[in-house]
Every structure is written in structure tokens, then in C-alpha cells.
Amino acid sequence: MTAFHVMSGADNVYSRPVINRIGLADVFDAIRLGIADFREKPSHYVFLCLMYPIAGIFLAVATSSANLLPMIFPLIAGFALIGPLAAIGLYEISRRREAGMDSSWRHAMDVTRSPAFPSIVTGGLLLFAFFVVWLVAAQTLYMNVLSDVFPRSISTFFSEIFGTPQGMQLIIWGNLIGFGFALIVLATTVVTFPILLDRDIGLVAAMETSLRATLANPVPVLCWGLIVAVSLAVATIPLFVGLALAMPILGHSTWHLYRKLVAPPIV
């Protein structure tokens, strides 16, 4: 696997980048810089991110049948678990703009020519596997708390969820389990994909760097995770259309947060 730069970089050396300590002000400054990236060419970025509201609507429609109705919320919530990978093209745009290079939207696919692309693909597969585990956990919880008999209509489903003690129990445990999944993904990927674009250090080293950055800056990183969760939740309310605005801003901001969390390499 080292030949594919998954365990380590191209030089087969396991790198441990230096982690900076940041404050909450740095988190909000990263968001400010992300908004500046978005405002540079907003029409291009919204075009890039139309896939997110379209995908969200598709998920809702696909699960509107009786058998899959209980999976609507887990699917929408789990959609955020693969967000770090989904925004990979936006990291590339921010990277190019920071370097003074052409940052037009067509360069979002340049990540496929990155030496670290095998590591990025492997990381994406791990996120998708985590997404599937979350869906299985959510379905198992639903069947254990309520029943294995799925609701016959949307009204019946909502009355069971919000009108029964079992439904409230499902909400509480579902959110607690979801928080655990989100926390793991946040800690292990907050800088993983940006650093792979910036430096070909290998997936394992990138994830370890992300974990160290989280442990060194728990409050700022948790604040960032809360901002992401709230932003995505609000963006899904108007038929997921808000994702076309939230996703690019969060994606660009993630790049700038990475720049603040990880010190540049010593030349």
C-alpha cells in the first residue's frame, strides 16, 4: 500500500506535521476567508454544488415509501459524514486561489491528478463504510425501540416518533449515537483531505495529524463541528436548496481552518 501513498508519502517516510494551537477567533476568521473565496466567483461555486441539494432531494424521495420512511433522517444526517470528501474540489479551488493560480471551477477536478489521489480515494471509501455502519445502527435502533413493522404512512410515522414514549426514546438515543459517529469523523478528518491535497503524506499520517489537531484544539474543533452541523441542518430546511450555499462556504472555510491548525512544512 505504500506504493499508493496510503501509509506514507512518496518518499515512504511517515510524516508528523507540526500542529498549531488556535482559538475561537481563528475558526471565525477561517469562515470569513471561506466566504471571501465563495464571493470571488459565486456562480461557479453554486454550479459545482448543485449536486448536493439534488442529492438531498433524491434521498428524501427515495425513502418516501413506507418501508424506507424511518431512514429519511439517518440518510440526511449521515450525508454530513461524507461531507469532508464531497468538498474535496472546493479545497482545491481555495488552494489554487491562495497560491495565485487560476481558480476557475473547472479546476475542481484537478484533484484526480494529485499524487495523493489514491489516499483520497481510500479515505473516501472509509467514510462511505462509516456511513453504511451509521445507517445499519440507525435501522437497528429503530427496530429495537419501536418495532420491525414499518409505518404505513407519513402521518403514522410522525405520530409514532413525536407522540409516544418510544418515539422520544428513539430521538434521544438516535441523536446520541449520531453525535458519536459525527465526533469520530470530525476528529479524524477535520484536516485529512486538505492536507492530502497540500502534501502527499499518506492517508494514515493525514488522519493521525487530524486527530492530533483535534486533541490539541478541542474547543475550536468542536465549535467548528457545531457550526457545520447547524449550517447543514438549516440548509436542508428549504428543500435542501440551502446546501448550494452552505456547502461551498463550509468547504472553502475548511481549507483555511486547515491552514491555521497545521504549520507549514519547514523548507
N, C-alpha and C positions, 0 to 999 in steps of 0.2 A: 504493500500500500504506500510505502514511502515514495515509490516512483511516481505516484499520482499526487504527491504533495499533500497527503491527507494527515499522516502522522507528523510530518515536519515539512520544512520548506524545501526549495530546490537544492539547497546545499546539504540537505539531510542533517541539519543542526536544529535541535529543539530550542526555539527562542522563547524568552520570557520578557516581553516588553515592560518597560517601567510604567507603573500606574501613578497617576496624579491624584491628589485629594482635591475635591471640588466642593462647592457649596450650592445651595438652592438658587442663588443668583446666576450661577453658571448654567443651570438647567433652563432657566427662563431666557438667558442670553442665547442658548442653543436654539430655542424656539424662535426667537427674534431673527436669528440668522437663517433658519429654515424658511420662515415667511419671506425673507428677502430673496432667497433662491426661487421660491414659488412665484413671487411677483415679477421676477425677471422675464419669464415667458409663460404666463399662466395658462394660456390657451393650449400650449403644447403639453403641459403637465396634466391638465384636466383631461385632455385627449388620451394620454397614457393611462390614466386611472379610471376611465370609464368602465374598464373591465371589473372593477371592484363593486360598484353598485349593481351592475348587470349580474355579476356572480351572486351577490346577495339576494337579489330578487329571484334568481333561478333557484337558489337554495330554499327560499320560502315557498315557491310554487311547487317544487319537487317534493316537499314534505307536507303539503296541504291535504294529502289523503289521510284517511283515518288511521291507518297503520303507522304512518311516519310522523303524525302530528306532534307527539311528545318530543321529537328530535329537533324541532324548529329552533328552540332556544340553545340547545347544545351545539348545533351547527353554526348558528350565528356567533355565539360566544367563542366557539373553537376556531372560528375564522381568524380571530386575533392571534391565535397560536402560530399560524403560518405567516403572519404579517411581516416578521423580520426578513423572510425570504421574498415575500411578494414585493417588498420595496427595494429590492436589490438594484433595479435600474435607476431609481431615484438617488441612491447613494452614489452611483456612477456619475450622474449629472452634477451633483454637488461637488464631487471630487474634481471633475473636469473644470467646473466654474472656478473653484478655489485655485486650481493650477493655471488659470488663464487660458484654458483650451476651449475649443468650440463645444458649447454645452447645449446644442440643439437636441430635440427629443430623440432623433434617430440614433444618437449615441447611447441610448439607454441599453441597447442590446450588445454593446461592446463588451459587456461582462462575459459573453460566451468566448471571447478571445483571450481572456485573462489566464495567466499561468495557474492561478488558484481555482479555476473553474471546476475541476474535479472535486476539490474540497467543498466548494459552494454547493455542488450537486449532492454530495454526500450529506452535508448539513441539512439541505432541503429534505432529503429522504428521512432523516432523523426527525425533523419537525412533522412531516406527514405521518410518520409512525406514531409520534406522540399525539397527534390529532386523532388518529384512529383509536388509540388507547383511551383518550378522553371520551370519545363517543360511546365506546363499549362500557366505560364506567358509568356514564350518564344513563344509558339504557338499563344497565343492571340495577342502578339505584331506583329508577322509576318502577321497574318490575317488582322490586323488593318492598318499596314503600307503598305503592298503590296496588297494582296487580299486573298480570301479564295479559289482561284484556284491554285492548286499546280503545279509546273513546270513539263513539260513532259520529260525533260532530264537534265543531269548534266550540260551540256553547257548552256542551257537556264537558269538554276538556278543561275550559277555563273555570267552570263551576267546581270541578274536582280539585283544581290547583289552588284556587283562591277561596273556596268555600268549605273546605274540610280540614281537620287537623292533620291528616296525612299529607294534604297538599302543602300546608305550611312547613311540615317537616321536610318534604321534598325540596322546597325552596331553600331552606336553611342549609341542609346538607349538600345540596347541589352547588350552592354558592361557595361553601367552604371547600369542597373538593375542587371546584373550578379555580378558586384562589390559589390552591396548592399547585395545580398544573401551571397556572399563569406565572406564579413566582419562580418555579423551576425554569421555565422558558425565558423569563426576563433575566434571571441571574446568569444563564449560560449563553445567551445570545445578544445581550444588550450592545456589545461591540463586535461580536463574532464576524458577521458578514461585512461590515465596513472595514475591519482590519484585514480581512482576506483580500478585499479589493486593493487595499493600500499596500499591504506587504504579504508576500506569499510565504506565510509561516506555517501553514498546515492547519487542518481543522482542529485537531486535538489541542494544539498550542493556542489557537484562537479562542476556543471555548474556555480553556483554563485562564486565559487573560481576561475574558469576560467575567468569569467567576471571581477572580481576584479584584477586578474593578468594582464589582458589586459589594464584596466584603469590605473593601477599603472605603466605600462611599455608600453605606446602606440607606441613609436618609435621602440623598439626592436621587439615587437609582429608584427607590420605592416611590418617590414623588413623581419621577418620570413615568413609571409604570402606571400610577394612578391617573396621570394626565392622559396617557394613551388610552386606558380603559374607558375613562369618562368621554373622551373625544369620540372614540369609535361607537360607544353606546348612543350618544346624542346624534351622531352622523347616520345611524341606521333608522332613526325615527321617521324622517320624511322619505319613506320607501327606499332607503339606502342611498339616496342621491347625495347626501352629505358626505359620503365616503370619497366622492370625487374631489372634494376639497380637503377633507381631513387626512386622507392617505398621503398625498404628496407633501403636505406641510410636515406631518409626522416623520415621513421618510427622510426629507431633507434635514430636519432637526436631529434625527438620529445620527446622521453623519457628523454634524457639528458637536453633538454630545460625545461621540467617539473621540474627536479631536481634543476635547477637554479632559476626557478620562485617561487617555493613553498618551504618554510622552512620545515625541517624535524620536526615530532611531538616531543613535549617535553615529555621526559620519566619521 
